[in-house]
C-alpha cells in the first residue's frame, strides 16, 4: 500500500500524540534554491503561509524546531522572527540531533513529527512518530513517509502538515477561532 493510500485512521492515530514538529530547511521551508550575491551573501525565500502555520502550531501550545545540515544567518533570522527556539544548524547527523532534542524535552519518539525532502532526512522520517515528506521529495523519502504533502517545499507544505495534525487532533477550530 503506498503512503498516499494509507488508511485515514492510521494517520489520525499517528497525529494524536504529536507535540513537536521538527523540520528541515532547504527544500521544505524553502524551495531548495540557495542564492548567493557577488559578495557571497546568501538569501532564501520562505513561505508566509508556512510562517502562519508555525504561529498557529505555537498558539496551540506546541513546539516547532529546525534541524538542518547547512548553517545560515538567514535561517537564524527567520527562526528568531518566528520565535523558534529549537534551531540545530550544521547537523549532519539529523537522527542524533532529533534524539538529543527529544531527551532535552523529555518527549517520546511518538510525540515528534519530522518533515523532510531528501536523503539526509530519511533516517529521521523513518524513526519519528509521524514521518512526513514534501510532495517534491526524493522518491525514497516519499516511500518511507507516513504522510506526503500535496504542496511542494517552500510553497506551504509545512502549513499543510500543521493543519493536518491539528485537524486530526480536533484542535484546528480552537486555534483559528480568533481569526474567524
Buried (B, 14 or more C-beta within 10 A) or exposed (E): EEBEEBEEEEBBBBBBBBBBBBBBBBBBBBBBEEEEEEEEEBEBEBBEBBBBBBBBBBBBEBBBBBBBBBEBEBBBEBBEEBEBEBBBBEBEBBBBBBBBBBEEBEBEEBBBBBBBBBEBBBBBBBBBBBBBBBBBBBEEBBEBBBBBBEBBBBBBBBBBBBBBBBBBBEBBEEBBEEEE
